[in-house]
Every structure is written in structure tokens, then in C-alpha cells.
Amino acid sequence: MSSDFDRLMRRADDSLFRVFGEDRCQGKPTYTPPNGAPQCCEVMLGRDVAVTGADGMFRSVKIVASLRTHQVRGKRGGLLDLAEGRFKLDDFIDTDGLVERWSVLEVT
């Protein structure tokens, strides 16, 4: 069962993805896991993001995709189809249990 804090954060994420999510006005993006079927999901993209590693060192990531875990669980090699283009999940960055962050590569 979710805690009050988890429910509050999920509502905050609802607002965050509604305002900053990709394709807000053009339908939902889709995520296709390796060897799986496409699924609708909410995605936020960030560009030139500084992330910290387990060693505490910062690194720059060109494109970061944030995915809601109650909709999809990302897997390396999965594909995101957005109005902006197609992206492949490359490297798992982190999760807070509600949102996963992945570095992604543009697919041409």
C-alpha cells in the first residue's frame, strides 16, 4: 500500500508531466521495450543535464528521458517514439520509485 507521501508525490508528478511532458497537445508518446509491444506513456526530456554518479562525480548527459514507473519500466535498448523523433534508452541513471531517468540516444 502506498504511503501518504507516495500519493502526494504521484500527484506532484501528475502536474509536472502535464506541464513539461512531451507531446502534451499531440497525443501520448509510446515506449516499446526490446522484443515487446508498444505502450502509451508520459515522458519528459531534458537536454544537457548534469547527473551525479555513485562516486559523487558529476557528468553531463546530452538527453535524459524521465519515465513514470507505474506506466512503464524501461529497459536498455527500448525505444521512445515522440513527435520530436525516436530515441533509444541507453544508460539507466536513477529512480525515485515513481520516475526513472535514462540517458537516451537519438535514432535516425
C-alpha positions in Angstrom: 0.0 0.0 0.0 1.2 3.5 -0.8 2.1 5.9 1.9 0.6 9.4 2.1 3.9 10.8 0.9 3.9 8.5 -2.2 0.3 9.6 -3.1 1.3 13.3 -2.7 4.4 12.8 -4.9 2.4 11.0 -7.5 0.0 13.9 -7.7 3.0 16.3 -7.9 4.4 14.1 -10.8 0.9 14.3 -12.5 1.2 18.1 -12.6 4.9 18.0 -13.6 4.3 15.7 -16.5 1.2 17.5 -17.6 3.1 20.8 -17.8 6.5 19.7 -19.0 5.8 16.3 -20.6 6.4 15.6 -24.3 3.6 15.7 -26.8 1.2 17.3 -24.3 -1.0 18.6 -27.2 -0.3 15.9 -29.8 -1.3 12.7 -28.0 0.9 10.4 -25.9 4.4 9.1 -26.7 4.9 5.4 -26.9 7.6 3.2 -25.4 8.5 -0.1 -27.0 10.6 -2.5 -24.9 13.1 -4.8 -26.6 11.0 -7.7 -28.0 7.8 -6.2 -26.7 4.7 -4.3 -27.7 4.3 -0.5 -27.8 2.8 1.1 -24.7 1.5 4.7 -24.3 3.4 6.6 -21.6 4.3 10.0 -20.3 7.8 11.2 -21.0 9.8 14.3 -20.1 13.1 15.1 -22.0 15.9 17.1 -20.6 18.9 18.3 -22.6 22.5 18.8 -21.3 21.7 17.6 -17.8 24.3 17.2 -15.1 23.8 14.0 -13.1 25.8 12.5 -10.2 27.2 9.0 -10.2 27.5 6.6 -7.3 31.0 8.1 -6.8 29.6 11.6 -6.3 31.2 12.8 -9.5 29.1 14.9 -11.9 28.8 14.0 -15.6 26.9 15.7 -18.4 24.3 13.8 -20.3 23.1 15.1 -23.7 19.5 13.9 -23.5 17.7 12.5 -20.4 14.3 10.9 -20.6 12.1 10.7 -17.4 9.5 7.9 -17.4 6.7 7.2 -14.9 7.2 3.7 -13.4 3.5 3.0 -12.9 3.2 3.2 -16.7 6.4 1.5 -18.0 9.6 0.0 -16.7 12.4 1.0 -19.0 15.0 -1.5 -20.4 18.2 -0.7 -22.2 17.5 -0.7 -25.9 13.8 0.2 -25.6 12.5 2.8 -28.0 10.6 6.0 -27.3 8.6 7.4 -30.2 7.8 11.1 -29.7 6.6 13.9 -32.0 10.2 15.2 -31.8 11.7 11.9 -33.0 12.7 8.4 -32.0 15.1 7.7 -29.0 16.7 4.6 -27.7 17.2 4.0 -23.9 20.9 3.8 -23.5 22.0 4.0 -19.8 19.9 3.9 -16.6 20.6 6.9 -14.4 18.4 6.6 -11.4 14.9 6.2 -10.0 13.0 7.6 -7.0 10.5 4.7 -7.2 8.0 6.8 -9.1 10.1 8.2 -12.0 13.0 6.5 -13.8 15.7 8.6 -15.6 17.6 7.3 -18.6 20.2 8.7 -20.9 18.8 8.3 -24.4 20.3 8.4 -27.9 18.5 9.8 -31.0 17.7 7.2 -33.5 17.9 8.2 -37.2 
